[in-house]
Amino acid sequence: MTAMLEGGVPIFVGADIVGAVSVSGVKSDQDAQIAKAGIAALRIENA
């Protein structure tokens, strides 16, 4: 993926994007960390 809004993290299954998690409310790098933690809580192996 070449361009992505900060704070949003795509969810991959294999090479396919099947969804995304987006967070807003703090600094953009912190938003992305929170989104990644949410994906990790789903126990999805994400690239």
mmJSON file of the N, C-alpha and C atoms, coordinates in Angstrom:
{"data_MODEL":{"atom_site":{
"group_PDB":["ATOM","ATOM","ATOM","ATOM","ATOM","ATOM","ATOM","ATOM","ATOM","ATOM","ATOM","ATOM","ATOM","ATOM","ATOM","ATOM","ATOM","ATOM","ATOM","ATOM","ATOM","ATOM","ATOM","ATOM","ATOM","ATOM","ATOM","ATOM","ATOM","ATOM","ATOM","ATOM","ATOM","ATOM","ATOM","ATOM","ATOM","ATOM","ATOM","ATOM","ATOM","ATOM","ATOM","ATOM","ATOM","ATOM","ATOM","ATOM","ATOM","ATOM","ATOM","ATOM","ATOM","ATOM","ATOM","ATOM","ATOM","ATOM","ATOM","ATOM","ATOM","ATOM","ATOM","ATOM","ATOM","ATOM","ATOM","ATOM","ATOM","ATOM","ATOM","ATOM","ATOM","ATOM","ATOM","ATOM","ATOM","ATOM","ATOM","ATOM","ATOM","ATOM","ATOM","ATOM","ATOM","ATOM","ATOM","ATOM","ATOM","ATOM","ATOM","ATOM","ATOM","ATOM","ATOM","ATOM","ATOM","ATOM","ATOM","ATOM","ATOM","ATOM","ATOM","ATOM","ATOM","ATOM","ATOM","ATOM","ATOM","ATOM","ATOM","ATOM","ATOM","ATOM","ATOM","ATOM","ATOM","ATOM","ATOM","ATOM","ATOM","ATOM","ATOM","ATOM","ATOM","ATOM","ATOM","ATOM","ATOM","ATOM","ATOM","ATOM","ATOM","ATOM","ATOM","ATOM","ATOM","ATOM","ATOM","ATOM","ATOM"],
"id":[1,2,3,4,5,6,7,8,9,10,11,12,13,14,15,16,17,18,19,20,21,22,23,24,25,26,27,28,29,30,31,32,33,34,35,36,37,38,39,40,41,42,43,44,45,46,47,48,49,50,51,52,53,54,55,56,57,58,59,60,61,62,63,64,65,66,67,68,69,70,71,72,73,74,75,76,77,78,79,80,81,82,83,84,85,86,87,88,89,90,91,92,93,94,95,96,97,98,99,100,101,102,103,104,105,106,107,108,109,110,111,112,113,114,115,116,117,118,119,120,121,122,123,124,125,126,127,128,129,130,131,132,133,134,135,136,137,138,139,140,141],
"type_symbol":["N","C","C","N","C","C","N","C","C","N","C","C","N","C","C","N","C","C","N","C","C","N","C","C","N","C","C","N","C","C","N","C","C","N","C","C","N","C","C","N","C","C","N","C","C","N","C","C","N","C","C","N","C","C","N","C","C","N","C","C","N","C","C","N","C","C","N","C","C","N","C","C","N","C","C","N","C","C","N","C","C","N","C","C","N","C","C","N","C","C","N","C","C","N","C","C","N","C","C","N","C","C","N","C","C","N","C","C","N","C","C","N","C","C","N","C","C","N","C","C","N","C","C","N","C","C","N","C","C","N","C","C","N","C","C","N","C","C","N","C","C"],
"label_atom_id":["N","CA","C","N","CA","C","N","CA","C","N","CA","C","N","CA","C","N","CA","C","N","CA","C","N","CA","C","N","CA","C","N","CA","C","N","CA","C","N","CA","C","N","CA","C","N","CA","C","N","CA","C","N","CA","C","N","CA","C","N","CA","C","N","CA","C","N","CA","C","N","CA","C","N","CA","C","N","CA","C","N","CA","C","N","CA","C","N","CA","C","N","CA","C","N","CA","C","N","CA","C","N","CA","C","N","CA","C","N","CA","C","N","CA","C","N","CA","C","N","CA","C","N","CA","C","N","CA","C","N","CA","C","N","CA","C","N","CA","C","N","CA","C","N","CA","C","N","CA","C","N","CA","C","N","CA","C","N","CA","C","N","CA","C"],
"label_alt_id":[null,null,null,null,null,null,null,null,null,null,null,null,null,null,null,null,null,null,null,null,null,null,null,null,null,null,null,null,null,null,null,null,null,null,null,null,null,null,null,null,null,null,null,null,null,null,null,null,null,null,null,null,null,null,null,null,null,null,null,null,null,null,null,null,null,null,null,null,null,null,null,null,null,null,null,null,null,null,null,null,null,null,null,null,null,null,null,null,null,null,null,null,null,null,null,null,null,null,null,null,null,null,null,null,null,null,null,null,null,null,null,null,null,null,null,null,null,null,null,null,null,null,null,null,null,null,null,null,null,null,null,null,null,null,null,null,null,null,null,null,null],
"label_comp_id":["MET","MET","MET","THR","THR","THR","ALA","ALA","ALA","MET","MET","MET","LEU","LEU","LEU","GLU","GLU","GLU","GLY","GLY","GLY","GLY","GLY","GLY","VAL","VAL","VAL","PRO","PRO","PRO","ILE","ILE","ILE","PHE","PHE","PHE","VAL","VAL","VAL","GLY","GLY","GLY","ALA","ALA","ALA","ASP","ASP","ASP","ILE","ILE","ILE","VAL","VAL","VAL","GLY","GLY","GLY","ALA","ALA","ALA","VAL","VAL","VAL","SER","SER","SER","VAL","VAL","VAL","SER","SER","SER","GLY","GLY","GLY","VAL","VAL","VAL","LYS","LYS","LYS","SER","SER","SER","ASP","ASP","ASP","GLN","GLN","GLN","ASP","ASP","ASP","ALA","ALA","ALA","GLN","GLN","GLN","ILE","ILE","ILE","ALA","ALA","ALA","LYS","LYS","LYS","ALA","ALA","ALA","GLY","GLY","GLY","ILE","ILE","ILE","ALA","ALA","ALA","ALA","ALA","ALA","LEU","LEU","LEU","ARG","ARG","ARG","ILE","ILE","ILE","GLU","GLU","GLU","ASN","ASN","ASN","ALA","ALA","ALA"],
"label_asym_id":["A","A","A","A","A","A","A","A","A","A","A","A","A","A","A","A","A","A","A","A","A","A","A","A","A","A","A","A","A","A","A","A","A","A","A","A","A","A","A","A","A","A","A","A","A","A","A","A","A","A","A","A","A","A","A","A","A","A","A","A","A","A","A","A","A","A","A","A","A","A","A","A","A","A","A","A","A","A","A","A","A","A","A","A","A","A","A","A","A","A","A","A","A","A","A","A","A","A","A","A","A","A","A","A","A","A","A","A","A","A","A","A","A","A","A","A","A","A","A","A","A","A","A","A","A","A","A","A","A","A","A","A","A","A","A","A","A","A","A","A","A"],
"label_entity_id":["1","1","1","1","1","1","1","1","1","1","1","1","1","1","1","1","1","1","1","1","1","1","1","1","1","1","1","1","1","1","1","1","1","1","1","1","1","1","1","1","1","1","1","1","1","1","1","1","1","1","1","1","1","1","1","1","1","1","1","1","1","1","1","1","1","1","1","1","1","1","1","1","1","1","1","1","1","1","1","1","1","1","1","1","1","1","1","1","1","1","1","1","1","1","1","1","1","1","1","1","1","1","1","1","1","1","1","1","1","1","1","1","1","1","1","1","1","1","1","1","1","1","1","1","1","1","1","1","1","1","1","1","1","1","1","1","1","1","1","1","1"],
"label_seq_id":[1,1,1,2,2,2,3,3,3,4,4,4,5,5,5,6,6,6,7,7,7,8,8,8,9,9,9,10,10,10,11,11,11,12,12,12,13,13,13,14,14,14,15,15,15,16,16,16,17,17,17,18,18,18,19,19,19,20,20,20,21,21,21,22,22,22,23,23,23,24,24,24,25,25,25,26,26,26,27,27,27,28,28,28,29,29,29,30,30,30,31,31,31,32,32,32,33,33,33,34,34,34,35,35,35,36,36,36,37,37,37,38,38,38,39,39,39,40,40,40,41,41,41,42,42,42,43,43,43,44,44,44,45,45,45,46,46,46,47,47,47],
"pdbx_PDB_ins_code":[null,null,null,null,null,null,null,null,null,null,null,null,null,null,null,null,null,null,null,null,null,null,null,null,null,null,null,null,null,null,null,null,null,null,null,null,null,null,null,null,null,null,null,null,null,null,null,null,null,null,null,null,null,null,null,null,null,null,null,null,null,null,null,null,null,null,null,null,null,null,null,null,null,null,null,null,null,null,null,null,null,null,null,null,null,null,null,null,null,null,null,null,null,null,null,null,null,null,null,null,null,null,null,null,null,null,null,null,null,null,null,null,null,null,null,null,null,null,null,null,null,null,null,null,null,null,null,null,null,null,null,null,null,null,null,null,null,null,null,null,null],
"Cartn_x":[0.851,0.0,0.905,0.743,1.652,1.263,-0.002,-0.426,-1.506,-1.398,-2.373,-2.515,-3.711,-3.913,-3.323,-2.709,-2.137,-3.245,-2.987,-3.973,-4.833,-4.728,-5.47,-4.525,-4.931,-4.1,-4.944,-4.495,-5.261,-5.117,-6.126,-6.098,-5.908,-4.842,-4.53,-4.837,-5.349,-5.41,-4.666,-3.464,-2.59,-2.205,-2.4,-2.08,-3.299,-4.45,-5.686,-5.986,-6.385,-6.868,-8.348,-8.704,-10.08,-10.807,-10.099,-10.705,-9.653,-10.019,-9.078,-9.581,-8.661,-8.992,-8.431,-9.252,-8.83,-9.146,-8.208,-8.359,-8.049,-8.769,-8.508,-8.692,-7.812,-7.981,-6.684,-5.593,-4.286,-3.377,-2.086,-1.163,-1.261,-1.011,-1.237,-0.421,0.812,1.596,1.008,0.43,-0.232,-1.54,-2.262,-3.476,-3.152,-2.077,-1.683,-1.303,-0.624,-0.264,-1.518,-2.505,-3.754,-4.481,-4.512,-5.155,-4.461,-3.136,-2.383,-2.671,-2.813,-3.141,-4.527,-5.457,-6.798,-6.767,-5.983,-5.846,-5.193,-4.153,-3.469,-4.44,-5.368,-6.337,-7.27,-7.437,-8.259,-7.515,-6.218,-5.333,-5.287,-5.237,-5.096,-3.637,-3.039,-1.656,-1.647,-1.195,-1.264,0.126,0.271,1.569,1.869],
"Cartn_y":[-1.16,0.0,1.233,2.11,3.231,4.439,4.662,5.822,5.408,5.92,5.565,6.76,7.025,8.076,7.628,8.559,8.217,7.907,6.924,6.519,5.365,5.003,3.869,2.736,1.513,0.335,-0.709,-1.143,-2.166,-3.528,-4.366,-5.747,-6.643,-7.421,-8.335,-9.767,-10.527,-11.985,-12.456,-12.979,-13.283,-11.972,-11.889,-10.669,-9.764,-10.18,-9.431,-8.517,-7.286,-6.389,-6.703,-7.069,-7.467,-6.468,-5.441,-4.437,-3.477,-2.677,-1.728,-1.296,-0.794,-0.186,1.22,2.185,3.576,4.194,4.99,5.623,7.099,7.937,9.37,9.9,10.8,11.399,11.837,11.201,11.603,11.856,11.95,12.149,10.97,11.22,10.197,8.931,9.046,7.839,7.046,7.738,7.063,6.42,7.092,6.508,5.173,5.134,3.898,2.812,3.174,2.173,1.565,2.395,1.899,0.996,1.395,0.574,-0.783,-0.793,-2.06,-2.93,-2.322,-3.087,-3.714,-2.984,-3.539,-4.746,-4.646,-5.782,-6.956,-6.682,-7.759,-8.458,-7.705,-8.296,-9.269,-9.085,-10.006,-11.296,-11.307,-12.458,-12.802,-11.743,-11.888,-11.666,-12.583,-12.396,-11.355,-10.148,-9.007,-8.623,-8.34,-7.95,-6.509],
"Cartn_z":[0.0,0.0,0.0,-0.949,-1.09,-0.262,-0.03,0.754,1.734,2.95,3.963,4.899,5.335,6.319,7.649,8.336,9.632,10.626,11.489,12.485,12.024,10.747,10.204,9.882,10.188,9.951,9.218,8.022,7.307,7.976,7.8,8.284,7.064,7.083,5.982,6.373,5.431,5.523,4.289,4.502,3.376,2.703,1.415,0.668,0.495,1.019,0.829,2.019,1.723,2.763,2.974,4.208,4.495,5.392,5.815,6.666,7.163,8.152,8.734,10.098,10.887,12.172,12.129,12.492,12.498,13.848,14.343,15.642,15.492,16.22,16.208,17.615,18.004,19.318,19.956,19.57,20.08,18.885,19.081,17.961,17.006,15.714,14.694,14.937,15.412,15.663,16.831,17.797,18.912,18.452,17.56,16.978,16.331,15.538,14.843,15.837,16.925,17.943,18.564,18.839,19.425,18.434,17.157,16.13,16.023,16.047,15.974,17.191,18.36,19.563,19.441,18.832,18.609,17.689,16.622,15.689,16.413,17.209,17.946,18.904,19.482,20.413,19.695,18.38,17.599,17.252,17.552,17.281,15.806,14.981,13.54,13.209,12.451,12.04,10.94,11.241,10.319,9.876,8.549,8.006,8.283],
"occupancy":[1.0,1.0,1.0,1.0,1.0,1.0,1.0,1.0,1.0,1.0,1.0,1.0,1.0,1.0,1.0,1.0,1.0,1.0,1.0,1.0,1.0,1.0,1.0,1.0,1.0,1.0,1.0,1.0,1.0,1.0,1.0,1.0,1.0,1.0,1.0,1.0,1.0,1.0,1.0,1.0,1.0,1.0,1.0,1.0,1.0,1.0,1.0,1.0,1.0,1.0,1.0,1.0,1.0,1.0,1.0,1.0,1.0,1.0,1.0,1.0,1.0,1.0,1.0,1.0,1.0,1.0,1.0,1.0,1.0,1.0,1.0,1.0,1.0,1.0,1.0,1.0,1.0,1.0,1.0,1.0,1.0,1.0,1.0,1.0,1.0,1.0,1.0,1.0,1.0,1.0,1.0,1.0,1.0,1.0,1.0,1.0,1.0,1.0,1.0,1.0,1.0,1.0,1.0,1.0,1.0,1.0,1.0,1.0,1.0,1.0,1.0,1.0,1.0,1.0,1.0,1.0,1.0,1.0,1.0,1.0,1.0,1.0,1.0,1.0,1.0,1.0,1.0,1.0,1.0,1.0,1.0,1.0,1.0,1.0,1.0,1.0,1.0,1.0,1.0,1.0,1.0],
"B_iso_or_equiv":[0.0,0.0,0.0,0.0,0.0,0.0,0.0,0.0,0.0,0.0,0.0,0.0,0.0,0.0,0.0,0.0,0.0,0.0,0.0,0.0,0.0,0.0,0.0,0.0,0.0,0.0,0.0,0.0,0.0,0.0,0.0,0.0,0.0,0.0,0.0,0.0,0.0,0.0,0.0,0.0,0.0,0.0,0.0,0.0,0.0,0.0,0.0,0.0,0.0,0.0,0.0,0.0,0.0,0.0,0.0,0.0,0.0,0.0,0.0,0.0,0.0,0.0,0.0,0.0,0.0,0.0,0.0,0.0,0.0,0.0,0.0,0.0,0.0,0.0,0.0,0.0,0.0,0.0,0.0,0.0,0.0,0.0,0.0,0.0,0.0,0.0,0.0,0.0,0.0,0.0,0.0,0.0,0.0,0.0,0.0,0.0,0.0,0.0,0.0,0.0,0.0,0.0,0.0,0.0,0.0,0.0,0.0,0.0,0.0,0.0,0.0,0.0,0.0,0.0,0.0,0.0,0.0,0.0,0.0,0.0,0.0,0.0,0.0,0.0,0.0,0.0,0.0,0.0,0.0,0.0,0.0,0.0,0.0,0.0,0.0,0.0,0.0,0.0,0.0,0.0,0.0],
"pdbx_formal_charge":[null,null,null,null,null,null,null,null,null,null,null,null,null,null,null,null,null,null,null,null,null,null,null,null,null,null,null,null,null,null,null,null,null,null,null,null,null,null,null,null,null,null,null,null,null,null,null,null,null,null,null,null,null,null,null,null,null,null,null,null,null,null,null,null,null,null,null,null,null,null,null,null,null,null,null,null,null,null,null,null,null,null,null,null,null,null,null,null,null,null,null,null,null,null,null,null,null,null,null,null,null,null,null,null,null,null,null,null,null,null,null,null,null,null,null,null,null,null,null,null,null,null,null,null,null,null,null,null,null,null,null,null,null,null,null,null,null,null,null,null,null],
"auth_seq_id":[1,1,1,2,2,2,3,3,3,4,4,4,5,5,5,6,6,6,7,7,7,8,8,8,9,9,9,10,10,10,11,11,11,12,12,12,13,13,13,14,14,14,15,15,15,16,16,16,17,17,17,18,18,18,19,19,19,20,20,20,21,21,21,22,22,22,23,23,23,24,24,24,25,25,25,26,26,26,27,27,27,28,28,28,29,29,29,30,30,30,31,31,31,32,32,32,33,33,33,34,34,34,35,35,35,36,36,36,37,37,37,38,38,38,39,39,39,40,40,40,41,41,41,42,42,42,43,43,43,44,44,44,45,45,45,46,46,46,47,47,47],
"auth_comp_id":["MET","MET","MET","THR","THR","THR","ALA","ALA","ALA","MET","MET","MET","LEU","LEU","LEU","GLU","GLU","GLU","GLY","GLY","GLY","GLY","GLY","GLY","VAL","VAL","VAL","PRO","PRO","PRO","ILE","ILE","ILE","PHE","PHE","PHE","VAL","VAL","VAL","GLY","GLY","GLY","ALA","ALA","ALA","ASP","ASP","ASP","ILE","ILE","ILE","VAL","VAL","VAL","GLY","GLY","GLY","ALA","ALA","ALA","VAL","VAL","VAL","SER","SER","SER","VAL","VAL","VAL","SER","SER","SER","GLY","GLY","GLY","VAL","VAL","VAL","LYS","LYS","LYS","SER","SER","SER","ASP","ASP","ASP","GLN","GLN","GLN","ASP","ASP","ASP","ALA","ALA","ALA","GLN","GLN","GLN","ILE","ILE","ILE","ALA","ALA","ALA","LYS","LYS","LYS","ALA","ALA","ALA","GLY","GLY","GLY","ILE","ILE","ILE","ALA","ALA","ALA","ALA","ALA","ALA","LEU","LEU","LEU","ARG","ARG","ARG","ILE","ILE","ILE","GLU","GLU","GLU","ASN","ASN","ASN","ALA","ALA","ALA"],
"auth_asym_id":["A","A","A","A","A","A","A","A","A","A","A","A","A","A","A","A","A","A","A","A","A","A","A","A","A","A","A","A","A","A","A","A","A","A","A","A","A","A","A","A","A","A","A","A","A","A","A","A","A","A","A","A","A","A","A","A","A","A","A","A","A","A","A","A","A","A","A","A","A","A","A","A","A","A","A","A","A","A","A","A","A","A","A","A","A","A","A","A","A","A","A","A","A","A","A","A","A","A","A","A","A","A","A","A","A","A","A","A","A","A","A","A","A","A","A","A","A","A","A","A","A","A","A","A","A","A","A","A","A","A","A","A","A","A","A","A","A","A","A","A","A"],
"auth_atom_id":["N","CA","C","N","CA","C","N","CA","C","N","CA","C","N","CA","C","N","CA","C","N","CA","C","N","CA","C","N","CA","C","N","CA","C","N","CA","C","N","CA","C","N","CA","C","N","CA","C","N","CA","C","N","CA","C","N","CA","C","N","CA","C","N","CA","C","N","CA","C","N","CA","C","N","CA","C","N","CA","C","N","CA","C","N","CA","C","N","CA","C","N","CA","C","N","CA","C","N","CA","C","N","CA","C","N","CA","C","N","CA","C","N","CA","C","N","CA","C","N","CA","C","N","CA","C","N","CA","C","N","CA","C","N","CA","C","N","CA","C","N","CA","C","N","CA","C","N","CA","C","N","CA","C","N","CA","C","N","CA","C","N","CA","C"],
"pdbx_PDB_model_num":[1,1,1,1,1,1,1,1,1,1,1,1,1,1,1,1,1,1,1,1,1,1,1,1,1,1,1,1,1,1,1,1,1,1,1,1,1,1,1,1,1,1,1,1,1,1,1,1,1,1,1,1,1,1,1,1,1,1,1,1,1,1,1,1,1,1,1,1,1,1,1,1,1,1,1,1,1,1,1,1,1,1,1,1,1,1,1,1,1,1,1,1,1,1,1,1,1,1,1,1,1,1,1,1,1,1,1,1,1,1,1,1,1,1,1,1,1,1,1,1,1,1,1,1,1,1,1,1,1,1,1,1,1,1,1,1,1,1,1,1,1]
}}}
